[in-house]
Amino acid sequence: MKSRENIPKATIERLPLYYRCLDKMDTFEEVEVVSSKDLGGKLGIPSTQVRKDLSYYGEFGRRGVGYNVNELKTSVGKILGVDRIWPAVLAGAGHLGHALVNYKTFTTMGFEITHVLDNDSTKIGTKINERQVEDIKKMEAIIKENEIKLGVISVPTEAAQDVADQMVAAGIKAIWNFAPTRLYVPDDVDVKNEDLAVGIVSLIYNLSWQEMEAKGE
């Protein structure tokens, strides 16, 4: 396996796609062996790219035979770290927070929101999918006591940086940020931004151009 620094970002981003596809084949389709051509075909990825991506992590499969689906899924799962469940703390028990806690597929990808925090007294003490909303003032204690490394932020924009600072100070090393703002964190903390507004605007942009082209404008 090559060092992390030598593996292209695009390859890393494709790994979850391979894992999800392999899991579907293994769980629902009962496929035992798959070729790089068939695996890539399901994802719209050239077979040469599939083989190159996997080669960064070792030797898998047999030439002329293909990959054992269950074995490759297990290997890719270990590479991704989803062969175990990573507990996460969520800050923000609003509508988006509710949706994230209720999203059942997360556990199949090694991720589970185990604690929900908020500063709204009307929400503290209520439950979301059996998770009791706790006072955000308890964040540091919860993170340290449970050795949580992953944080999720779904608070209003103006509160996001302060929440991120508290998470980092308590020991969080990776943040999934749904607040539409850039977070400033130390270099050893990873941040994944999910700006929903930007996502929908990009779709609308494409639709708008399609309409203009259809009209000849």
C-alpha positions in Angstrom: 0.0 0.0 0.0 1.3 3.4 -0.9 1.5 6.3 1.6 -1.6 8.4 2.0 0.2 11.5 0.5 0.7 9.6 -2.8 -2.9 8.6 -3.3 -4.9 11.0 -5.5 -7.9 12.7 -3.8 -10.2 11.5 -6.6 -9.2 7.9 -5.9 -10.1 8.3 -2.2 -13.4 9.9 -3.1 -14.3 6.9 -5.3 -13.6 4.3 -2.6 -17.0 4.9 -0.9 -18.7 4.4 -4.3 -16.9 1.0 -4.7 -17.8 0.0 -1.2 -21.5 0.9 -1.5 -21.7 -0.9 -4.9 -19.9 -4.0 -3.5 -22.1 -4.0 -0.4 -25.3 -4.0 -2.6 -24.0 -6.8 -4.8 -23.0 -8.9 -1.8 -26.1 -8.2 0.3 -28.9 -8.0 -2.2 -27.7 -9.4 -5.5 -25.7 -12.4 -4.1 -23.0 -11.8 -6.6 -19.8 -13.8 -5.8 -17.3 -12.5 -8.4 -17.2 -9.2 -10.3 -14.8 -8.0 -12.9 -13.3 -4.5 -13.0 -15.4 -3.9 -16.1 -18.6 -4.8 -14.5 -17.8 -2.9 -11.2 -16.8 0.2 -13.2 -19.9 -0.2 -15.5 -22.2 0.0 -12.5 -20.6 3.3 -11.5 -19.8 4.8 -14.8 -16.0 4.4 -14.2 -13.6 2.9 -16.7 -12.3 -0.5 -15.8 -8.7 0.8 -16.1 -9.5 3.4 -13.5 -11.0 0.8 -11.1 -7.9 -1.3 -11.3 -5.6 1.7 -10.9 -7.6 2.9 -7.9 -7.4 -0.4 -6.1 -3.7 -0.9 -6.9 -2.9 2.0 -4.6 -3.9 -0.3 -1.7 -2.6 -3.6 -2.7 -3.2 -6.6 -5.0 -6.9 -7.7 -5.2 -8.5 -10.3 -7.4 -7.1 -12.6 -10.0 -6.3 -11.7 -13.6 -8.9 -13.2 -15.9 -11.2 -14.2 -13.0 -12.1 -10.9 -11.2 -12.7 -9.9 -7.6 -14.4 -11.9 -4.9 -17.1 -9.5 -4.0 -17.3 -10.2 -0.3 -13.5 -10.2 0.1 -13.1 -7.0 -1.8 -15.9 -5.3 0.1 -14.2 -6.3 3.4 -10.8 -5.0 2.2 -12.2 -1.7 1.0 -14.2 -1.4 4.2 -11.1 -1.7 6.3 -9.3 0.8 4.1 -12.2 3.3 4.6 -12.4 2.5 8.3 -16.1 1.5 8.0 -15.4 -2.0 9.4 -16.2 -0.5 12.7 -18.8 2.1 14.0 -17.4 5.6 14.6 -19.5 7.5 17.1 -20.3 11.1 16.4 -21.7 14.1 18.3 -24.2 16.3 16.5 -24.6 20.0 17.4 -28.0 21.4 16.3 -31.3 19.6 16.8 -33.3 21.5 14.2 -35.0 20.0 11.1 -31.7 19.1 9.5 -30.4 17.6 12.7 -33.6 15.4 13.0 -33.1 14.2 9.4 -29.4 13.3 10.0 -30.2 11.4 13.2 -33.0 9.5 11.5 -31.0 8.6 8.4 -30.5 4.8 8.9 -28.0 4.2 6.1 -25.2 5.9 8.0 -24.5 2.8 10.2 -23.8 0.8 7.1 -21.0 3.2 6.3 -19.5 3.0 9.8 -21.0 6.2 11.2 -23.5 6.7 14.0 -24.7 9.9 15.7 -24.6 8.8 19.3 -25.2 12.2 21.0 -27.3 15.2 20.0 -26.7 18.6 21.5 -28.5 22.0 21.4 -28.8 25.2 23.4 -32.6 25.6 23.0 -34.3 24.8 26.3 -37.4 23.6 24.5 -35.4 20.9 22.7 -33.2 19.8 25.5 -34.7 16.6 27.1 -36.7 15.7 24.0 -35.8 12.7 21.9 -34.9 12.1 18.3 -34.9 8.5 17.2 -34.2 7.4 20.9 -31.4 9.9 21.2 -32.1 12.4 24.0 -31.1 16.0 23.1 -28.6 17.2 25.7 -27.4 20.7 26.7 -24.6 21.8 24.4 -22.8 23.0 27.5 -22.1 19.3 28.2 -20.2 18.9 24.8 -16.7 18.8 26.2 -17.5 16.2 28.8 -19.5 14.0 26.4 -16.7 14.1 23.8 -14.0 13.3 26.2 -15.9 10.7 28.2 -16.9 8.8 25.1 -13.6 9.4 23.2 -15.5 10.8 20.2 -13.4 12.0 17.3 -16.2 12.9 14.8 -18.4 16.0 15.1 -21.4 17.1 13.0 -22.5 20.7 12.8 -26.0 21.8 11.8 -26.4 25.0 13.7 -27.0 28.5 12.4 -24.2 30.2 10.5 -23.4 32.6 13.2 -22.8 29.9 15.8 -20.9 27.4 13.6 -17.4 28.6 14.3 -17.8 28.8 18.0 -19.2 25.2 18.0 -16.3 24.1 15.9 -13.8 25.7 18.3 -15.5 23.9 21.2 -15.4 20.6 19.4 -11.7 20.9 18.5 -10.8 21.9 22.0 -12.6 18.8 23.3 -10.7 16.5 21.0 -12.7 16.2 17.7 -10.5 15.4 14.7 -13.0 15.4 11.9 -16.0 17.7 11.3 -19.0 17.3 8.9 -20.2 20.8 8.5 -23.7 21.6 7.3 -23.6 25.3 8.2 -23.2 27.5 5.1 -19.9 29.0 6.2 -16.2 28.3 6.1 -14.8 26.9 9.3 -11.3 27.7 10.5 -9.7 24.8 12.3 -6.1 23.5 13.0 -4.3 21.6 10.2 -4.7 18.3 12.0 -8.6 18.6 11.9 -10.4 17.5 8.7 -13.5 19.4 7.6 -16.1 18.3 5.1 -18.5 21.0 4.1 -22.0 20.3 2.8 -23.5 23.5 1.6 -27.0 22.5 0.6 -27.8 25.9 -0.9 -24.8 25.7 -3.3 -25.8 22.2 -4.3 -29.4 23.2 -5.3 -28.2 26.4 -7.0 -25.8 24.4 -9.2 -28.7 22.2 -10.3 -30.9 25.2 -11.0 -28.0 26.8 -13.0 -27.8 23.8 -15.2 -31.6 23.7 -15.7 -31.6 27.4 -16.5 -29.0 27.0 -19.2 -30.8 24.0 -20.7 -34.0 26.0 -21.0 -32.1 28.9 -22.7 -30.4 26.6 -25.1 -33.7 25.0 -26.0 -35.2 28.4 -26.7 -32.1 29.4 -28.7 -31.2 32.3 -26.5 
